[in-house]
Amino acid sequence: MQEAVVMHAAPEMAAAEFARWQKLIEVRTGIHLPTHRKTFLQQALLTRMRELQQTDYNKYFVSLRDGAQAAIEWACLVDLLTVHETRFFRHPESYDLVRSFCRNLLQREPDSRQRSVQVWSVGCSTGEEVYSLAMLLQELQQETGPFYFGVTGTDISYPALASAREGIYHLRRLVGISEEQRATHFQALGDDYFQVVSPLRQRTCFVQGNVNDIRLAKQQMFDIIYCQNLLIYFQNDKRRELLNGLCEHLRPGGILVLAPGEVLRWQHPEMMRIDNKQCLAYSHRGDGRVAE
Ligand SMILES: C[S@@+](CC[C@H](N)C(=O)[O-])C[C@H]1O[C@@H](n2cnc3c(N)ncnc32)[C@H](O)[C@@H]1O
C-alpha cells in the first residue's frame, strides 16, 4: 500500500528549477509566467502532485516529457495553470460594437439566404462569451430578419470546454443577463441552475485548441474574431505574433475585438483600428465594411 503524502505548503523551488518550468510552459502554451507568479506555479504543481502522491518537482517535470501519458498529464496541469475567470457580456461596449458591425454587414446583403455571420471566440473558457455572442445574434434577428450564424469557441483547457458544452450555469453566474434574456435563452433545471436552451447551443461549437499553434489551424474564416483577456498572459512580442496569426482567419471586412489595453502599438497592413474610445477593435480593410 502506498504511504499517504501529507503536504501543507509547496516545497520551495530553486531559481533554476523555476526557469525550467517557465520555459516549458512558454514553449508549449505561449503563456509567460513572470517571477512574481512563482508561488502560483508552485501551488498549481503542488495541487497536481498531491493527487499523484508525488513530492519531487523534477520527477514530475520528467513525467511530462513524452508519450501518451505525458500528454494526458500535461492537459491536467494546463487546466491548473490557466485562469478561467469570465462572465456573460463581460465588456458590454464590445458587444455593442459587434451588434453595430453585424447590422451593417447584414444590411449589405439583400438576399436573406446568403446572410450569415461566423464568430470565433478565442480563449472562451467556460462558454459565457460564446453564449453572449450567440444571444446577441439571435436577438438581432428581430431587427434584421433571419440570417444564419455560428459561434465557435476554442480554449486550451479541456475541463473548461466540457463545462462550456453543457451550458449549465448557477443563477449567481447569470449576472449581466436580463430577466427577459433568462426567460428566452435559458431553461431552469432546478436548484437555481439554468441551461442555455438547445436551439442556441446548436448554434455553437467548442473545440480544444492552443492559440500558440494557430498557424497550424484549419484555414477557417470568420467575420468576427473575439479575443478578450487571453493576450494578457503572453509577452508583448508574442501578443503581436498571435494577432498576426488571428488576422489570417478574418474575412475581408471582418473585425477583431480585443479587451481594452490588451495590446499596444500593434500594426498590421490589412487591419485598421476602429475609432471607438471604449473598445479595442480592428477592422480588416478588405471590402470596406466598417463598424460604427
Ligand atoms: C481569463 S479567461 C478569458 C475568458 C473570456 N475570453 C473572457 O474574456 O471572459 C482566459 C482563457 O484563455 C485560455 N487560454 C490560456 N492560454 C491559452 C492558449 N495558449 N490557447 C488557448 N486558450 C488559452 C484559458 O484556459 C482561459 O479559459
PDBQT file of the ligand as one rigid body, heavy atoms in Angstrom, charges set to zero:
ROOT
HETATM    1  C1  LIG A 301      -9.364  34.776 -18.333  1.00  0.00    +0.000 C 
HETATM    2  S1  LIG A 301     -10.088  33.614 -19.422  1.00  0.00    +0.000 S 
HETATM    3  C2  LIG A 301     -10.950  34.706 -20.526  1.00  0.00    +0.000 C 
HETATM    4  C3  LIG A 301     -12.291  34.156 -20.922  1.00  0.00    +0.000 C 
HETATM    5  C4  LIG A 301     -13.100  35.075 -21.843  1.00  0.00    +0.000 C 
HETATM    6  N1  LIG A 301     -12.428  35.300 -23.083  1.00  0.00    +0.000 N 
HETATM    7  C5  LIG A 301     -13.415  36.382 -21.177  1.00  0.00    +0.000 C 
HETATM    8  O1  LIG A 301     -12.835  37.412 -21.524  1.00  0.00    +0.000 OA
HETATM    9  O2  LIG A 301     -14.261  36.400 -20.279  1.00  0.00    +0.000 OA
HETATM   10  C6  LIG A 301      -8.682  33.101 -20.402  1.00  0.00    +0.000 C 
HETATM   11  C7  LIG A 301      -8.894  31.773 -21.108  1.00  0.00    +0.000 C 
HETATM   12  O3  LIG A 301      -7.842  31.580 -22.053  1.00  0.00    +0.000 OA
HETATM   13  C8  LIG A 301      -7.486  30.214 -22.051  1.00  0.00    +0.000 C 
HETATM   14  N2  LIG A 301      -6.109  30.065 -22.550  1.00  0.00    +0.000 N 
HETATM   15  C9  LIG A 301      -4.946  30.349 -21.914  1.00  0.00    +0.000 A 
HETATM   16  N3  LIG A 301      -3.909  30.062 -22.695  1.00  0.00    +0.000 NA
HETATM   17  C10 LIG A 301      -4.409  29.597 -23.858  1.00  0.00    +0.000 A 
HETATM   18  C11 LIG A 301      -3.814  29.141 -25.070  1.00  0.00    +0.000 A 
HETATM   19  N4  LIG A 301      -2.491  29.085 -25.225  1.00  0.00    +0.000 N 
HETATM   20  N5  LIG A 301      -4.637  28.739 -26.080  1.00  0.00    +0.000 NA
HETATM   21  C12 LIG A 301      -5.994  28.788 -25.925  1.00  0.00    +0.000 A 
HETATM   22  N6  LIG A 301      -6.602  29.189 -24.794  1.00  0.00    +0.000 NA
HETATM   23  C13 LIG A 301      -5.821  29.593 -23.775  1.00  0.00    +0.000 A 
HETATM   24  C14 LIG A 301      -7.630  29.776 -20.604  1.00  0.00    +0.000 C 
HETATM   25  O4  LIG A 301      -7.792  28.389 -20.485  1.00  0.00    +0.000 OA
HETATM   26  C15 LIG A 301      -8.860  30.583 -20.161  1.00  0.00    +0.000 C 
HETATM   27  O5  LIG A 301     -10.033  29.828 -20.256  1.00  0.00    +0.000 OA
ENDROOT
TORSDOF 0
